[in-house]
Amino acid sequence: LLLTLHREANVRPDSLRAIVEGLNRLDEGVVFPIHPRTRDALGVAGATLGAHISLIPPAGYLDFAALASQARVVLTDSGGVQKEAYWYGVPCVTLRDSTEWPETVEAGWNTLVATDAERLIAAVKNPSPPAERPPLYGDGHASDRIADLLYTISPR
């Protein structure tokens, strides 16, 4: 499991404690590249993460992409990470009650759980994405088509 958590609404003490309650009840390892704001907020909230949650420094893009693409499930409150999880074919559990990417929810690859510990646990334990993943954001070959077009219209 891979976790990102940094939104202001989620690092408020009550919200953060509720999320940590759910995380601490998971029975598998969680890799958490922790944002400085979140690290500080854990102390303020008096929330202690379980031993199965491995805190690592914030990851750069390539390192994060490697983690996300290999995760069984991504838990996040980040808009961009939701879309990246879909691109990698990794089920996403979003720690919000809304998303910029409703099509990922409609496609069955993203579950909105807000700060509800029970919903978080259920979504992580039993992700149920469909076998098919429609190309919501293209097929990954846009640059090839652009290069082909430029080649055909360029003077020789």
Contacts in CASP RR format, 6 or more apart in sequence:
PFRMAT RR
TARGET T0000
AUTHOR 0000-0000-0000
METHOD contacts of the structure
MODEL  1
LLLTLHREANVRPDSLRAIVEGLNRLDEGVVFPIHPRTRDALGVAGATLG
AHISLIPPAGYLDFAALASQARVVLTDSGGVQKEAYWYGVPCVTLRDSTE
WPETVEAGWNTLVATDAERLIAAVKNPSPPAERPPLYGDGHASDRIADLL
YTISPR
1 26 0 8 1.000
1 28 0 8 1.000
1 29 0 8 1.000
1 30 0 8 1.000
1 31 0 8 1.000
1 71 0 8 1.000
1 72 0 8 1.000
1 73 0 8 1.000
1 74 0 8 1.000
1 75 0 8 1.000
1 124 0 8 1.000
2 30 0 8 1.000
2 31 0 8 1.000
2 32 0 8 1.000
2 67 0 8 1.000
2 68 0 8 1.000
2 71 0 8 1.000
2 73 0 8 1.000
2 74 0 8 1.000
2 75 0 8 1.000
3 23 0 8 1.000
3 30 0 8 1.000
3 31 0 8 1.000
3 32 0 8 1.000
3 53 0 8 1.000
3 74 0 8 1.000
3 75 0 8 1.000
3 76 0 8 1.000
4 32 0 8 1.000
4 33 0 8 1.000
4 35 0 8 1.000
4 74 0 8 1.000
4 75 0 8 1.000
4 76 0 8 1.000
4 77 0 8 1.000
4 78 0 8 1.000
4 81 0 8 1.000
5 11 0 8 1.000
5 19 0 8 1.000
5 32 0 8 1.000
5 34 0 8 1.000
5 35 0 8 1.000
5 38 0 8 1.000
5 75 0 8 1.000
5 76 0 8 1.000
5 77 0 8 1.000
5 95 0 8 1.000
6 35 0 8 1.000
6 37 0 8 1.000
6 38 0 8 1.000
6 77 0 8 1.000
6 78 0 8 1.000
7 77 0 8 1.000
7 78 0 8 1.000
7 95 0 8 1.000
7 96 0 8 1.000
8 37 0 8 1.000
9 15 0 8 1.000
9 77 0 8 1.000
9 96 0 8 1.000
10 16 0 8 1.000
10 19 0 8 1.000
10 77 0 8 1.000
10 95 0 8 1.000
10 96 0 8 1.000
10 115 0 8 1.000
11 37 0 8 1.000
11 38 0 8 1.000
11 41 0 8 1.000
11 45 0 8 1.000
12 41 0 8 1.000
13 41 0 8 1.000
13 44 0 8 1.000
13 45 0 8 1.000
13 46 0 8 1.000
13 47 0 8 1.000
14 45 0 8 1.000
15 115 0 8 1.000
16 38 0 8 1.000
16 41 0 8 1.000
16 42 0 8 1.000
16 45 0 8 1.000
16 47 0 8 1.000
17 45 0 8 1.000
17 46 0 8 1.000
17 47 0 8 1.000
18 115 0 8 1.000
18 116 0 8 1.000
18 117 0 8 1.000
19 95 0 8 1.000
19 115 0 8 1.000
19 117 0 8 1.000
19 120 0 8 1.000
20 42 0 8 1.000
20 45 0 8 1.000
20 47 0 8 1.000
20 48 0 8 1.000
20 49 0 8 1.000
21 117 0 8 1.000
22 117 0 8 1.000
22 118 0 8 1.000
22 120 0 8 1.000
22 121 0 8 1.000
23 30 0 8 1.000
23 49 0 8 1.000
23 50 0 8 1.000
23 53 0 8 1.000
23 75 0 8 1.000
23 120 0 8 1.000
24 49 0 8 1.000
24 50 0 8 1.000
24 53 0 8 1.000
25 117 0 8 1.000
25 121 0 8 1.000
26 52 0 8 1.000
26 121 0 8 1.000
26 124 0 8 1.000
26 125 0 8 1.000
27 52 0 8 1.000
28 52 0 8 1.000
28 72 0 8 1.000
29 52 0 8 1.000
29 53 0 8 1.000
29 54 0 8 1.000
30 52 0 8 1.000
30 53 0 8 1.000
30 54 0 8 1.000
30 75 0 8 1.000
31 54 0 8 1.000
31 56 0 8 1.000
31 67 0 8 1.000
31 71 0 8 1.000
32 49 0 8 1.000
32 53 0 8 1.000
32 54 0 8 1.000
32 55 0 8 1.000
32 56 0 8 1.000
33 56 0 8 1.000
33 57 0 8 1.000
33 58 0 8 1.000
33 59 0 8 1.000
33 64 0 8 1.000
33 67 0 8 1.000
34 55 0 8 1.000
34 56 0 8 1.000
34 57 0 8 1.000
34 58 0 8 1.000
35 58 0 8 1.000
36 58 0 8 1.000
39 55 0 8 1.000
42 48 0 8 1.000
42 49 0 8 1.000
49 55 0 8 1.000
59 67 0 8 1.000
65 84 0 8 1.000
65 88 0 8 1.000
68 74 0 8 1.000
68 81 0 8 1.000
68 84 0 8 1.000
68 85 0 8 1.000
68 88 0 8 1.000
68 90 0 8 1.000
69 88 0 8 1.000
69 90 0 8 1.000
71 85 0 8 1.000
71 90 0 8 1.000
72 90 0 8 1.000
72 91 0 8 1.000
72 127 0 8 1.000
73 90 0 8 1.000
73 91 0 8 1.000
73 92 0 8 1.000
73 93 0 8 1.000
73 123 0 8 1.000
73 124 0 8 1.000
73 127 0 8 1.000
74 81 0 8 1.000
74 82 0 8 1.000
74 84 0 8 1.000
74 85 0 8 1.000
74 90 0 8 1.000
74 91 0 8 1.000
74 92 0 8 1.000
74 93 0 8 1.000
75 92 0 8 1.000
75 93 0 8 1.000
75 94 0 8 1.000
75 95 0 8 1.000
75 120 0 8 1.000
75 124 0 8 1.000
76 82 0 8 1.000
76 85 0 8 1.000
76 92 0 8 1.000
76 93 0 8 1.000
76 94 0 8 1.000
76 95 0 8 1.000
77 94 0 8 1.000
77 95 0 8 1.000
77 96 0 8 1.000
79 94 0 8 1.000
79 99 0 8 1.000
79 100 0 8 1.000
79 101 0 8 1.000
80 100 0 8 1.000
80 101 0 8 1.000
81 92 0 8 1.000
82 92 0 8 1.000
82 94 0 8 1.000
82 99 0 8 1.000
82 100 0 8 1.000
82 101 0 8 1.000
82 104 0 8 1.000
82 110 0 8 1.000
83 101 0 8 1.000
83 104 0 8 1.000
83 137 0 8 1.000
85 91 0 8 1.000
85 92 0 8 1.000
85 104 0 8 1.000
85 109 0 8 1.000
85 110 0 8 1.000
86 92 0 8 1.000
86 101 0 8 1.000
86 104 0 8 1.000
86 107 0 8 1.000
86 109 0 8 1.000
86 110 0 8 1.000
86 133 0 8 1.000
86 136 0 8 1.000
86 137 0 8 1.000
87 137 0 8 1.000
89 109 0 8 1.000
89 129 0 8 1.000
89 133 0 8 1.000
91 109 0 8 1.000
91 110 0 8 1.000
91 111 0 8 1.000
91 127 0 8 1.000
91 128 0 8 1.000
91 129 0 8 1.000
92 104 0 8 1.000
92 109 0 8 1.000
92 110 0 8 1.000
92 111 0 8 1.000
93 110 0 8 1.000
93 111 0 8 1.000
93 113 0 8 1.000
93 120 0 8 1.000
93 123 0 8 1.000
93 124 0 8 1.000
93 127 0 8 1.000
94 110 0 8 1.000
94 111 0 8 1.000
94 112 0 8 1.000
94 113 0 8 1.000
95 113 0 8 1.000
95 114 0 8 1.000
95 115 0 8 1.000
95 120 0 8 1.000
96 112 0 8 1.000
96 114 0 8 1.000
97 112 0 8 1.000
97 114 0 8 1.000
98 112 0 8 1.000
99 105 0 8 1.000
99 110 0 8 1.000
99 112 0 8 1.000
101 110 0 8 1.000
103 136 0 8 1.000
104 110 0 8 1.000
104 136 0 8 1.000
105 111 0 8 1.000
105 112 0 8 1.000
107 130 0 8 1.000
107 133 0 8 1.000
107 134 0 8 1.000
107 136 0 8 1.000
108 128 0 8 1.000
108 129 0 8 1.000
108 130 0 8 1.000
109 129 0 8 1.000
109 130 0 8 1.000
109 133 0 8 1.000
111 119 0 8 1.000
111 123 0 8 1.000
111 127 0 8 1.000
113 119 0 8 1.000
113 120 0 8 1.000
113 123 0 8 1.000
END
